[in-house]
Amino acid sequence: MALVLVAGAAFLVWALTPHRAEPGPLAAAGENPSVLVERRDGAVVLAPAEDPSGTGVVFYSGARVEADAYVAVWAPVVARTGVTVVLPDLRLNLALLDSARAESAVDTAPEISEWYLGGHSMGGAFAAQHVGTGEGAVEWAGLVLWASYAIESADLADRDDLRVLSVAGGRDGVLIPDEVEERRPNLPEDAVIEVIEGMNHAQFGAYGDQAGDEEPDITDDQAHQALTEITITFLETS
């Protein structure tokens, strides 16, 4: 019993000390005149100031990473594509505990007609699992995985109705590219697979260093620029 209590306490300490958004990149994103950033019903919503595309992305944060930490990375994508991005708050910042959160997150942007689900790291894995189950009312058009993967039980390999993007970092020490490649058969055959050389795991967000990660060979700005271009190309070819 004592061990259970100790383990429970350790888990709470771990879960209640999340990675928070770096203030500089977050503030810069909020000052972008092409992007409207606001909080709606337990989510951060990034919407284009003009010419919305009608496409939206619900994006799950990585384990113990707050939703705000992805605002700076998604803002330039929103500005250039007109896509609306919803970054929902997850219970204890863990998609493991909130994998169906996307079903209610879409209500923050009822004007959107086409939805993608995605996520970083653990967030992406549980996004893939949710899409694969087919549970819920939303018909997902696609899946956006940043430094993440789908497990076999997600049952996505034979889907021909789902557009999928998977981006890995060449210097990722948390989820190494070889592990992403090993799980490649769990995605549809036509999934778009990209590797950004020199990029580590934490550079998929803007929340500082992460334990177990490798040192990157490129700057945060370079990593975010590469990720932006890949993601835009994918979304614009839908």
Beta strands, then each sheet from edge to edge (+ up, - down):
strand 1: 35-39
strand 2: 43-48
strand 3: 55-60
strand 4: 84-88
strand 5: 114-120
strand 6: 140-146
strand 7: 163-169
strand 8: 192-196
sheet 1: 1+ 2- 4+ 3+ 5+ 6+ 7+ 8+
end
